[in-house]
């Protein structure tokens, strides 16, 4: 019997034409994956109508020195719940290490630290997440909906949002235009 291969710390890329418009060209940082299910944070789409300063004001935190950056759409589940993916040079109560890729925090402490200039050196903020029940992501991968690639910090923190999907494929040595041509779908 083979041991299960979990995807924590990897990036999940939507295959062209996967059939779910919510995940078109999605790049998802897989934060938790085990025999109970999976949780990932979307990295490839900006959440319209909200920026960091607005979010901080909504939760009662003075924006302080925080830059007013866009907030990402982390996924279709619990879209009002916030998550911070960040470098591992900061940790707070409940911070989870994500298999060599980054750290994940969901408390207001990390937002306060960012606003006060004492937070992690690299970070991004998303509202919502993508979640799968036990065995669900494995089934979707068998149906060619997703492709897992190495989790690369430079894709996460240093690549512009609109370029992450293409950059992640290229980092694997795959030209995404060939995928589109092979499937006949953009």
Beta strands, then each sheet from edge to edge (+ up, - down):
strand 1: 11-14
strand 2: 27-34
strand 3: 37-42
strand 4: 46-51
strand 5: 70-73
strand 6: 77-86
strand 7: 96-98
strand 8: 102-105
strand 9: 123-133
strand 10: 146-149
sheet 1: 4+ 5- 9- 3+ 2- 1+ 10-
sheet 2: 4+ 5- 9- 6+ 8- 7+
end
